[in-house]
Amino acid sequence: MSASTPASLTPVQTAGLAAALGLVAYAIIDATPWFGAQGVPQGAVQFLWLIFVMVGSGLCGWLNTDRAWRWATVLLAVQPLVMLAITLVRGEPDDSPVTIPAKTSVFIASVFVATVSPFALIAAGAMASKRKSERS
């Protein structure tokens, strides 16, 4: 192993990293209205989120090659769970006609996350495979 290659993480450390990256990914999507106010198109924010999720999943797969897909799963699963927890604490948004009900928002977010999950799973698996091949 070269000096520039980071050491592997334990499963608990990798799960913690994946969960922390999931929180950051949620923050990116949650900040979409702020980005919009700065003139950033919503599609660009979603693309930024997708790139972040793929790179984060790949990083976790690289740092712990054992069943790398589960690190992408942790990263992705944290996001709707955080959204649900915030919804339960904050309650339903106001009754304005442009507001989506909270439970519907959580469902839509879950479907969105599930739709892109293959990309994250492939990124984690590819980086784990690359790391394993470099070790041999």
C-alpha positions as CSV (number, residue, x, y, z in Angstrom):
1,M,0.0,0.0,0.0
2,S,1.5,3.4,-0.9
3,A,1.8,6.3,1.5
4,S,-0.9,8.2,-0.4
5,T,-3.5,5.5,-0.1
6,P,-5.8,6.0,2.9
7,A,-6.2,3.2,5.4
8,S,-9.4,1.2,5.4
9,L,-12.1,2.1,7.8
10,T,-13.9,-0.3,10.1
11,P,-17.6,-1.1,9.3
12,V,-18.8,1.2,12.1
13,Q,-16.5,4.1,11.0
14,T,-17.7,3.6,7.4
15,A,-21.3,3.5,8.4
16,G,-20.8,6.8,10.4
17,L,-19.1,8.4,7.4
18,A,-21.9,7.3,5.1
19,A,-24.6,8.6,7.5
20,A,-22.7,11.9,7.8
21,L,-22.5,12.2,4.0
22,G,-26.2,11.4,3.8
23,L,-26.9,14.3,6.1
24,V,-24.8,16.6,3.9
25,A,-26.6,15.3,0.8
26,Y,-30.0,16.0,2.5
27,A,-28.8,19.5,3.3
28,I,-28.0,20.1,-0.4
29,I,-31.5,19.1,-1.5
30,D,-33.1,21.0,1.4
31,A,-31.2,24.1,0.4
32,T,-32.7,24.1,-3.1
33,P,-34.9,27.1,-2.4
34,W,-31.8,29.0,-1.2
35,F,-29.8,28.0,-4.3
36,G,-32.8,29.1,-6.4
37,A,-32.8,32.5,-4.7
38,Q,-29.1,32.8,-5.7
39,G,-30.0,32.1,-9.3
40,V,-29.0,28.4,-9.5
41,P,-31.5,26.3,-11.5
42,Q,-33.2,23.5,-9.6
43,G,-31.9,20.9,-12.0
44,A,-28.3,22.1,-11.3
45,V,-28.8,21.6,-7.6
46,Q,-30.2,18.1,-8.2
47,F,-27.3,17.3,-10.4
48,L,-24.9,18.5,-7.7
49,W,-26.7,16.3,-5.2
50,L,-26.4,13.3,-7.6
51,I,-22.6,13.9,-8.1
52,F,-22.2,14.3,-4.3
53,V,-24.1,11.0,-3.6
54,M,-22.0,9.1,-6.2
55,V,-18.7,10.5,-5.0
56,G,-19.6,9.9,-1.4
57,S,-20.7,6.3,-2.1
58,G,-17.6,5.7,-4.0
59,L,-15.5,7.1,-1.2
60,C,-17.2,4.8,1.3
61,G,-16.8,1.8,-1.0
62,W,-13.1,2.7,-1.4
63,L,-12.5,3.0,2.3
64,N,-14.3,-0.3,3.2
65,T,-14.5,-2.7,0.3
66,D,-16.5,-5.4,2.2
67,R,-20.0,-5.3,0.8
68,A,-19.6,-1.8,-0.6
69,W,-23.2,-1.5,-1.7
70,R,-24.3,-1.2,1.9
71,W,-22.5,2.1,2.4
72,A,-24.3,3.6,-0.6
73,T,-27.5,2.3,1.0
74,V,-26.8,3.9,4.3
75,L,-25.9,7.2,2.6
76,L,-29.2,7.1,0.6
77,A,-31.5,5.8,3.4
78,V,-30.5,8.6,5.8
79,Q,-32.0,11.3,3.6
80,P,-35.7,10.3,3.7
81,L,-35.4,9.4,7.3
82,V,-34.0,12.8,8.2
83,M,-36.8,14.4,6.2
84,L,-39.4,12.3,8.0
85,A,-37.8,13.2,11.4
86,I,-37.9,16.9,10.6
87,T,-41.5,16.6,9.4
88,L,-42.5,14.9,12.6
89,V,-40.8,17.6,14.7
90,R,-41.8,20.6,12.6
91,G,-45.2,19.3,11.6
92,E,-47.1,20.0,8.4
93,P,-46.2,23.1,6.5
94,D,-48.7,25.9,6.3
95,D,-51.9,25.5,4.2
96,S,-50.8,27.6,1.3
97,P,-51.9,26.2,-2.1
98,V,-48.3,25.8,-3.2
99,T,-47.2,23.6,-0.3
100,I,-47.0,19.8,-0.7
101,P,-48.2,17.9,2.4
102,A,-45.3,16.6,4.5
103,K,-46.1,12.9,4.1
104,T,-46.3,13.3,0.4
105,S,-43.0,15.2,0.3
106,V,-41.3,12.3,2.2
107,F,-42.8,9.8,-0.3
108,I,-41.6,11.9,-3.3
109,A,-38.2,12.2,-1.8
110,S,-38.0,8.5,-1.2
111,V,-39.0,7.7,-4.8
112,F,-36.4,10.3,-6.0
113,V,-33.7,8.7,-3.8
114,A,-34.7,5.2,-5.0
115,T,-34.6,6.2,-8.6
116,V,-30.9,7.3,-8.4
117,S,-29.8,4.5,-6.0
118,P,-28.4,2.3,-8.8
119,F,-25.9,5.1,-9.6
120,A,-24.7,5.2,-6.0
121,L,-24.5,1.4,-5.7
122,I,-22.5,1.2,-8.9
123,A,-20.1,3.9,-7.7
124,A,-19.5,2.2,-4.4
125,G,-19.0,-1.2,-6.0
126,A,-16.7,0.2,-8.7
127,M,-14.5,2.0,-6.2
128,A,-14.4,-1.1,-4.0
129,S,-13.4,-3.3,-7.0
130,K,-10.7,-0.8,-8.0
131,R,-9.3,-0.8,-4.5
132,K,-9.3,-4.6,-4.3
133,S,-7.5,-4.8,-7.6
134,E,-4.9,-2.3,-6.5
135,R,-4.2,-4.3,-3.4
136,S,-3.5,-7.5,-5.3
